[in-house]
């Protein structure tokens, strides 16, 4: 009776039933999900007692105990999950049936598209800043080993392994000597893949420059040549230096390989004052301390300077006054001229008087000339009228001699006696 009951219970497994382990997907990829299914062929008959399943890998149970579900799921498989798998099915602890072993190979995706990014972007840093080198891959599964290298020779800086498509390497405070080319590599078992080279430039800001005056003598005089030397002790080249006198720029010069520069100045009397210089290499400009420069001026130069200054002052004061006086005199004279003209125009035309002429043969031979001369003296105007009587020469008298010439010479003598400075020749009629 008991034996018969046992046969009924074990019947589903005692028959020619086989177990099969099915892997899904058939080609598992690292990082994805893999499902193991235990199936019977043909399917067992329906019984009150249910089958119990258990899965194994390389002789080690994957679960803690038997489970009624014929599936076992691995959410994320890795390369290390490759191995030999099988399953077990049983109803009681007396009888169990095993599937055939299945060799499963977990496939890994090779690394692809490796790149190196830097923070801050651009690759231009100031000494003391933090530099972050970020190595990125767009393809690749499993644990990835990242490498960072410096220079064309590939000096190894850092190695890091992690289950990620990105890894970072930091330099907390860069120095000028860190200026170089950098690249990274990534490997997940198929060999390393490399990024392109990225240039990093680290610059040192210029320190405060020092201005030095190099003079030929302790006491500077006009004509001496003074050398102004400006130099910053620290700073990445090239450095641009600018020289100043008070607030006016004198000139500039560049130091392509660092160091200082000089500026020669030929002294004049106006060059006394404060001098300073400025250094700039593209980061932050620095200004030196102010250096005073005193120039001794000889007495004769001082007198020349003083005389020139006095002359300029006098001209500056008297020029407008002189112009004003000249304008007033011109205006006053202009008014006087107009008055004289009006007075002359009001004088009636002279009436010729009858006179006696020597050697006169006929009245129609007489010829009268009138001259009207205005003389202006101060505010008074004088009008003089002269009458010149000329006579035709007779046959007995030689040509070129006229009695009237005597009177004409007398008129000219009178005119010479008059003050010519008071005559207005523009009003002669």
C-alpha positions in Angstrom: 0.0 0.0 0.0 2.8 2.4 0.9 4.9 1.5 -2.1 1.9 2.1 -4.4 1.4 5.5 -2.9 5.0 6.4 -3.4 4.9 5.4 -7.0 1.9 7.6 -7.6 3.7 10.6 -6.0 7.0 10.1 -8.0 5.3 9.2 -11.2 5.8 12.7 -12.8 9.6 12.4 -12.4 9.9 8.6 -12.8 8.6 8.8 -16.3 10.9 9.7 -19.2 10.8 13.4 -18.4 13.7 15.7 -19.0 14.7 19.1 -17.5 16.0 21.8 -19.7 17.7 25.1 -18.7 16.8 28.0 -21.0 18.8 31.3 -20.9 17.2 34.5 -22.0 18.6 36.4 -23.8 20.6 33.7 -25.5 23.6 36.1 -25.8 23.6 38.0 -22.5 25.3 41.4 -22.5 27.1 42.7 -19.5 25.0 45.3 -17.7 21.7 43.8 -18.9 19.3 41.4 -17.2 19.6 37.6 -17.6 16.7 35.1 -16.9 17.2 31.3 -16.2 14.1 29.1 -16.8 13.8 25.4 -15.8 11.4 23.5 -18.1 10.2 19.8 -18.1 9.7 18.0 -21.3 7.0 16.7 -21.7 5.2 18.7 -19.1 4.3 16.8 -15.9 0.8 15.7 -15.1 -1.2 17.9 -12.8 -0.8 16.7 -9.2 -1.7 18.0 -5.8 2.0 18.2 -5.0 3.9 20.9 -6.8 7.4 20.8 -8.1 10.2 22.7 -6.4 13.1 24.3 -8.3 16.7 25.3 -7.5 19.4 26.8 -9.8 23.1 26.3 -9.7 26.3 28.0 -11.0 29.6 26.1 -11.0 28.2 23.8 -8.2 26.9 26.6 -6.0 23.2 27.2 -5.4 22.0 30.6 -6.6 19.1 30.7 -4.2 18.8 30.0 -0.5 16.2 27.3 -0.9 13.8 25.5 -3.2 11.2 27.7 -4.9 8.0 26.9 -6.7 8.8 29.3 -9.5 10.7 27.7 -12.4 12.6 31.0 -13.1 15.7 32.7 -11.6 16.4 36.3 -12.6 19.7 38.2 -12.4 19.0 42.0 -12.8 22.5 43.0 -13.9 25.0 40.5 -15.1 28.7 41.1 -15.2 31.6 39.5 -17.0 32.3 37.5 -13.8 28.8 35.9 -14.1 30.0 33.7 -17.0 30.1 30.0 -16.1 28.3 26.6 -16.0 24.6 26.7 -15.0 22.0 24.0 -14.4 18.7 23.6 -12.6 17.0 21.0 -10.3 13.4 19.9 -9.9 11.9 17.6 -7.2 8.7 16.9 -5.4 10.0 15.4 -2.2 13.5 15.1 -0.7 13.6 11.5 -1.9 13.6 12.0 -5.6 15.2 14.9 -7.6 16.0 15.4 -11.3 18.7 17.6 -12.7 18.9 19.4 -16.1 21.9 19.4 -18.3 24.7 21.9 -17.7 24.7 25.0 -19.9 27.8 27.1 -20.4 26.9 30.8 -20.3 29.3 33.5 -21.6 28.5 37.1 -20.5 29.5 39.4 -23.4 31.1 42.8 -22.6 30.7 45.9 -24.9 34.1 47.3 -25.8 35.1 50.8 -24.9 34.2 53.4 -27.5 34.7 57.2 -28.0 37.0 58.2 -25.2 37.4 61.9 -24.6 39.1 64.2 -22.0 37.3 67.3 -20.7 38.9 69.9 -18.5 37.4 72.2 -15.9 37.6 75.2 -16.0 37.1 75.0 -19.8 39.6 76.5 -22.2 42.7 75.2 -20.7 44.0 78.5 -19.4 44.5 78.6 -15.7 46.2 80.9 -13.1 48.7 79.4 -10.7 46.9 78.1 -7.6 43.6 77.2 -9.3 42.1 73.7 -9.3 42.3 71.6 -12.4 39.8 68.7 -13.0 40.5 66.2 -15.8 37.3 64.3 -16.7 37.7 61.1 -18.8 34.5 60.0 -20.6 33.4 57.0 -22.7 30.1 56.7 -24.7 30.3 52.9 -25.0 31.5 50.1 -22.7 30.1 47.8 -20.1 31.4 46.3 -16.9 34.1 47.8 -14.7 36.1 50.2 -16.6 39.7 51.1 -15.7 40.6 54.8 -16.4 44.2 56.1 -16.9 45.5 59.7 -17.1 48.7 60.6 -18.8 50.8 63.7 -19.2 53.0 64.8 -22.1 53.9 63.1 -25.4 56.0 60.5 -23.5 52.9 59.3 -21.6 53.9 60.0 -18.0 51.3 58.1 -15.9 49.5 60.3 -13.4 46.6 58.2 -12.0 44.6 54.9 -12.5 41.1 54.3 -11.3 38.6 51.4 -11.8 34.9 51.8 -11.3 31.6 50.6 -12.8 30.9 53.9 -14.6 31.3 55.6 -18.0 33.0 58.6 -16.4 35.9 59.2 -14.0 37.7 62.3 -12.8 41.2 63.2 -11.7 42.0 66.5 -9.9 45.0 68.7 -9.3 44.1 70.9 -6.3 46.5 73.7 -7.0 48.3 73.9 -10.4 51.7 75.4 -10.9 53.3 76.9 -13.9 55.3 73.7 -14.4 52.0 71.8 -14.9 51.6 73.5 -18.3 51.7 70.6 -20.8 49.5 68.2 -22.9 47.2 65.7 -21.2 45.2 62.7 -22.3 43.3 59.7 -20.8 42.5 56.0 -21.6 39.8 53.5 -20.7 39.8 49.7 -20.7 37.2 47.1 -19.8 39.1 44.0 -20.9 39.3 44.5 -24.6 42.4 46.7 -24.5 42.7 50.5 -23.8 41.2 53.2 -25.9 42.8 56.7 -25.8 41.5 60.2 -26.0 43.0 63.1 -27.9 45.6 65.5 -26.5 44.4 68.5 -24.5 46.7 71.5 -23.9 46.9 73.0 -20.4 48.5 76.5 -19.9 49.2 77.7 -16.4 50.2 81.4 -16.1 51.7 83.3 -13.1 50.2 86.8 -12.6 52.9 89.5 -12.5 54.1 90.7 -9.1 54.3 94.4 -8.2 57.1 95.9 -10.3 60.0 97.9 -9.0 60.9 101.2 -10.7 64.6 102.2 -10.5 66.1 105.5 -11.7 69.7 105.2 -12.9 71.3 108.6 -13.1 74.8 109.8 -14.1 75.1 112.0 -11.0 73.5 112.5 -7.6 72.4 116.0 -8.6 70.4 116.0 -11.8 70.5 118.9 -14.2 69.0 119.7 -17.5 70.5 117.6 -20.3 71.3 114.6 -18.2 70.0 111.2 -19.4 68.2 109.1 -16.8 67.5 105.4 -17.3 64.1 104.3 -15.9 64.2 100.5 -15.3 61.0 98.6 -14.5 61.0 94.9 -13.5 58.5 92.4 -12.0 60.2 89.6 -10.1 57.4 87.1 -10.9 55.1 86.7 -13.9 54.7 84.5 -16.9 56.1 86.1 -20.1 55.5 88.0 -22.2 55.2 91.1 -20.0 54.3 94.6 -21.2 55.8 97.5 -19.2 54.4 101.0 -19.4 56.2 104.1 -18.0 54.4 107.2 -16.6 55.3 110.8 -15.6 52.6 112.0 -13.2 49.5 110.8 -15.1 51.0 111.1 -18.6 52.3 108.0 -20.5 55.9 108.2 -21.6 56.2 105.0 -23.5 56.0 101.2 -23.3 58.2 98.2 -24.0 57.7 94.4 -24.0 59.8 91.7 -22.4 59.0 88.5 -24.5 61.0 86.2 -22.2 60.4 87.9 -18.9 62.7 90.2 -16.9 62.7 94.0 -16.9 63.0 96.7 -19.5 64.5 100.3 -19.5 63.4 103.7 -20.8 65.9 106.5 -21.4 64.8 110.1 -20.6 66.7 113.2 -21.6 65.9 115.7 -18.8 64.4 119.1 -19.4 63.3 121.7 -16.8 59.7 120.3 -17.0 60.7 116.7 -16.2 60.7 117.1 -12.4 57.9 115.2 -10.7 56.7 111.7 -9.8 57.4 108.6 -12.0 56.0 105.1 -11.9 55.6 102.1 -14.1 53.0 99.3 -14.8 53.5 95.6 -15.6 50.8 93.5 -17.4 50.9 89.9 -18.8 47.3 89.6 -19.6 46.1 88.6 -16.1 46.0 91.6 -13.6 48.1 94.7 -14.2 50.4 95.8 -11.3 51.7 99.3 -10.6 55.0 100.2 -9.0 55.5 102.7 -6.2 55.9 106.4 -7.1 59.5 107.6 -7.4 60.2 111.4 -7.3 62.7 113.1 -9.6 64.1 116.5 -8.8 66.0 118.5 -11.5 68.4 121.4 -10.7 67.8 124.3 -13.1 70.8 126.8 -13.6 70.2 130.5 -12.8 70.3 131.7 -16.4 67.8 129.0 -17.3 65.6 130.1 -14.5 65.9 133.8 -15.7 65.0 132.7 -19.2 62.1 130.7 -17.9 61.0 133.6 -15.6 61.4 136.1 -18.4 59.5 134.0 -20.8 56.8 133.5 -18.2 56.5 137.3 -17.6 56.4 138.0 -21.3 53.7 135.5 -21.8 51.8 136.9 -18.8 52.1 140.5 -20.1 51.2 139.6 -23.6 48.2 137.7 -22.3 47.0 140.7 -20.3 48.0 143.6 -22.7 47.0 142.0 -26.0 43.2 142.3 -25.4 43.7 145.8 -24.0 45.8 147.0 -27.0 43.3 145.6 -29.5 40.5 147.4 -27.7 42.4 150.8 -27.8 43.2 150.4 -31.4 39.6 149.7 -32.2 38.5 152.8 -30.3 41.1 155.0 -32.1 40.1 153.6 -35.5 36.4 154.3 -34.7 37.2 157.8 -33.5 39.2 158.6 -36.6 36.5 157.1 -38.8 33.9 159.4 -37.3 36.3 162.4 -37.8 36.8 161.6 -41.4 33.1 161.4 -42.0 32.6 164.8 -40.4 35.4 166.3 -42.5 33.9 165.0 -45.7 30.5 166.4 -44.8 32.1 169.8 -44.1 34.0 169.9 -47.3 30.9 168.9 -49.3 29.0 171.8 -47.8 31.5 174.5 -49.0 30.3 176.3 -52.1 32.3 176.2 -55.3 34.7 179.2 -55.5 34.0 182.1 -57.8 36.9 183.0 -59.9 38.0 186.7 -59.5 39.2 189.0 -62.2 43.0 189.3 -62.1 45.7 191.0 -64.1 48.1 188.9 -66.0 51.3 190.0 -67.6 52.0 189.5 -71.3 48.2 188.8 -71.9 47.0 189.4 -75.4 43.4 188.2 -75.1 41.1 187.3 -72.2 40.2 184.0 -73.7 43.9 183.1 -73.4 43.6 182.9 -69.6 43.3 179.6 -67.8 42.2 179.1 -64.2 43.1 176.0 -62.1 41.5 175.5 -58.7 42.7 173.1 -56.0 40.9 172.4 -52.8 43.1 170.8 -50.0 41.6 169.7 -46.7 43.7 169.7 -43.6 42.5 167.8 -40.5 44.0 168.7 -37.2 42.4 167.1 -34.2 38.7 167.8 -34.3 39.0 170.8 -36.6 38.9 170.8 -40.4 40.5 173.5 -42.6 39.7 174.0 -46.3 42.3 175.8 -48.4 41.5 176.9 -51.9 44.4 177.9 -54.3 43.9 179.6 -57.7 46.7 179.2 -60.2 46.6 181.6 -63.2 48.5 180.2 -66.2 49.2 182.3 -69.4 49.9 181.1 -72.9 53.5 181.7 -73.8 54.3 184.4 -76.3 56.4 184.0 -79.4 59.2 186.1 -77.8 59.4 183.9 -74.7 61.1 180.6 -75.0 59.2 177.4 -74.6 59.1 175.9 -71.1 59.1 179.2 -69.2 55.8 180.4 -67.7 55.1 183.2 -65.3 52.6 180.9 -63.6 55.3 178.5 -62.6 56.4 180.9 -60.0 53.0 181.0 -58.4 52.8 177.2 -58.6 56.1 176.8 -56.8 54.8 179.2 -54.1 51.7 177.0 -53.7 53.9 173.9 -53.2 56.0 175.7 -50.7 52.9 176.5 -48.7 51.8 172.8 -48.8 55.2 171.7 -47.5 54.8 174.1 -44.6 51.6 172.4 -43.6 51.6 169.4 -41.2 51.4 166.5 -43.6 50.4 164.1 -40.8 47.1 166.0 -40.4 46.2 165.9 -44.1 43.6 163.5 -45.5 44.7 162.8 -49.1 41.6 160.8 -49.7 39.4 163.9 -49.6 41.4 166.0 -52.2 39.1 167.2 -54.9 
